[in-house]
Amino acid sequence: MSGNLLHVNATVTCPHGGQATLLPSQSRVLATGQPVATLADVYTVTGCAFAPGGKPQPCVTIQWVTPAGRIKVNGQPAILQSSVGLCQSAERIPQGPPLVVMVQQRAAGQ
């Protein structure tokens, strides 16, 4: 799997339109001047209004399942545009895959 590296200003959403925000765990490795995303980072989701069957189950976080296989940042696997993740509710119920809408185009990895 290959793809461009995600960074702090990459646009990532949940499948229901909520906006994901990256809280980086490192600030030494940069792509276009922004910290590169790693498996150790926290992605929070705001603005998801998913309510199946009447009980609200909005996406609140993203758990990345398949990060980069070869690229590590400070010992942690990097997150690529092609990485697989799961959006989760507060109860850790999977809500679907995140959508990477926009990412920097200069640095890529596998």
C-alpha positions as CSV (number, residue, x, y, z in Angstrom):
1,M,0.0,0.0,0.0
2,S,1.4,3.4,-0.9
3,G,0.1,6.9,-0.7
4,N,0.9,10.4,0.4
5,L,1.7,11.1,4.1
6,L,-1.1,12.6,6.2
7,H,-0.2,15.7,8.3
8,V,-1.9,18.0,10.7
9,N,-3.8,20.0,8.0
10,A,-4.9,17.0,6.0
11,T,-8.7,17.0,5.6
12,V,-10.2,13.8,7.1
13,T,-13.9,13.3,7.7
14,C,-16.1,10.5,9.1
15,P,-18.6,8.8,6.8
16,H,-21.3,11.1,8.1
17,G,-19.6,14.4,7.5
18,G,-17.9,15.0,10.8
19,Q,-14.6,16.8,10.7
20,A,-11.5,14.9,12.1
21,T,-8.8,16.8,13.9
22,L,-5.3,15.5,14.5
23,L,-3.5,15.9,17.9
24,P,0.1,15.1,16.8
25,S,2.4,13.1,19.2
26,Q,5.5,14.5,17.5
27,S,6.6,17.8,15.9
28,R,10.1,16.9,14.5
29,V,9.1,15.3,11.2
30,L,7.3,17.7,8.9
31,A,5.6,17.6,5.5
32,T,4.9,21.0,3.9
33,G,5.7,22.5,7.3
34,Q,3.2,20.5,9.3
35,P,3.8,17.5,11.6
36,V,3.3,14.1,9.9
37,A,0.6,11.8,11.3
38,T,1.6,8.6,13.1
39,L,-0.2,5.6,14.6
40,A,0.4,7.2,18.1
41,D,-1.6,10.3,17.3
42,V,-5.1,11.0,18.4
43,Y,-7.8,11.8,15.9
44,T,-10.9,13.4,17.3
45,V,-14.1,13.8,15.3
46,T,-16.6,16.7,15.8
47,G,-19.9,17.5,14.0
48,C,-21.0,13.9,13.3
49,A,-24.8,13.6,13.7
50,F,-25.1,9.8,13.1
51,A,-28.2,8.6,15.0
52,P,-29.3,5.1,13.8
53,G,-32.6,3.9,15.3
54,G,-33.0,7.0,17.5
55,K,-30.0,6.5,19.7
56,P,-27.2,9.0,18.8
57,Q,-24.0,7.2,18.0
58,P,-21.8,10.0,16.6
59,C,-18.2,9.3,15.5
60,V,-15.8,10.8,18.1
61,T,-12.5,9.2,17.3
62,I,-10.6,7.4,14.5
63,Q,-8.6,4.3,15.2
64,W,-6.1,3.6,12.4
65,V,-5.9,-0.2,11.7
66,T,-3.4,-0.4,8.8
67,P,-0.7,2.3,8.8
68,A,2.4,2.5,6.6
69,G,4.4,-0.7,6.4
70,R,7.8,0.9,5.8
71,I,7.7,4.5,7.0
72,K,8.3,5.2,10.6
73,V,8.3,8.5,12.4
74,N,10.1,8.5,15.8
75,G,9.6,4.7,15.9
76,Q,5.8,4.9,15.1
77,P,4.3,3.9,11.7
78,A,3.2,6.9,9.6
79,I,-0.4,7.3,8.4
80,L,-0.9,7.4,4.6
81,Q,-3.7,8.6,2.5
82,S,-4.3,4.9,1.7
83,S,-4.2,3.7,5.4
84,V,-7.2,1.9,6.7
85,G,-9.0,3.2,9.7
86,L,-12.3,3.0,11.7
87,C,-14.4,5.8,13.0
88,Q,-15.7,4.9,16.4
89,S,-18.5,6.2,18.7
90,A,-17.9,7.0,22.4
91,E,-18.8,3.4,23.1
92,R,-16.1,2.2,20.7
93,I,-18.7,1.0,18.2
94,P,-17.3,1.1,14.6
95,Q,-19.2,3.6,12.5
96,G,-17.4,3.2,9.1
97,P,-14.1,4.1,7.5
98,P,-12.7,7.7,7.6
99,L,-12.5,9.6,4.3
100,V,-9.3,11.3,3.4
101,V,-10.5,14.3,1.4
102,M,-7.3,16.4,1.0
103,V,-3.7,15.7,1.7
104,Q,-0.3,17.2,0.9
105,Q,1.1,16.1,-2.5
106,R,4.9,16.2,-2.0
107,A,5.8,13.3,0.4
108,A,4.7,9.7,-0.3
109,G,5.5,6.4,1.4
110,Q,4.6,2.7,1.6
